[in-house]
Amino acid sequence: MRQGFPIAAPGQRIGLLGGSFDPAHEGHVRLTEEALKRFGLDRVWWLVTPGNPLKSRQPAPLAERVAHASRVMDDPRVVVTGIEARLNTRLTVETIAALQRLYPQQRFVWLMGSDNLVQFGQWERWREIAARVPIGVLARPGTRLRARLSKAARIMARDRLPEDESERLGGAVPPAWVMVNMPMSNASSTAIRAARINRQDAARAAGDGTPPDRP
């Protein structure tokens, strides 16, 4: 295997959780732990992306996000990696294809929250993603119904596994997907960033006696 890429044993079932992780938080941890338990996975790789083409705001530096995520996710079964930058891939489907070429003896499962399933039909070449790997969807607050009614869910309806058979997903032949409920967490990277900015504003105000700047 090329230097700097995760080590994986032949036959391992590996979940892929992609995102900006800006910053990683307890919600990512809970989703990952649930995926390991529910989808018959051996490992999960966090793919910390250089940037998200659907977002106008660009994230913090990649090395900073990887380092923080590694501190947040303390489980030997989980690898935090920024290999998309090494692969020089822009789209999720390109990343999956590259990993399948590099790891032909492993089986990959794409992981997402139900909030991402809502917009999955807008992703470039999303049908190819579904044709390449099984997809494990974990319910997030307020999006379960919209996810079930989403464009992608309706088109892929015949490929959906029953929730009580979710452990088959890791070995399923794509197209195959399942959505499972999980303990709810309202944590979000957006809220954490906002709280951090508020704390910084408050600290500056306390330090110089002037009110914090506002947009």
HELIX and SHEET records of a PDB file:
HELIX    1   1 GLU A   26  ARG A   38  1                                  13    
HELIX    2   2 LEU A   62  VAL A   72  1                                  11    
HELIX    3   3 ILE A   83  LEU A   87  1                                   5    
HELIX    4   4 THR A   92  LEU A  102  1                                  11    
HELIX    5   5 SER A  114  GLN A  119  1                                   6    
HELIX    6   6 PHE A  120  GLN A  122  5                                   3    
HELIX    7   7 TRP A  126  ARG A  132  1                                   7    
HELIX    8   8 ARG A  144  ARG A  148  1                                   5    
HELIX    9   9 LYS A  151  ILE A  155  1                                   5    
HELIX   10  10 ALA A  157  ASP A  159  5                                   3    
HELIX   11  11 GLU A  163  GLY A  171  5                                   9    
HELIX   12  12 SER A  189  ASP A  208  1                                  20    
SHEET    1   A 6 VAL A  78  THR A  81  0                                        
SHEET    2   A 6 ARG A  43  VAL A  48  1                                        
SHEET    3   A 6 ARG A  13  GLY A  19  1                                        
SHEET    4   A 6 ARG A 107  GLY A 113  1                                        
SHEET    5   A 6 ILE A 135  LEU A 138  1                                        
SHEET    6   A 6 TRP A 177  VAL A 180  1                                        
END                                                                             
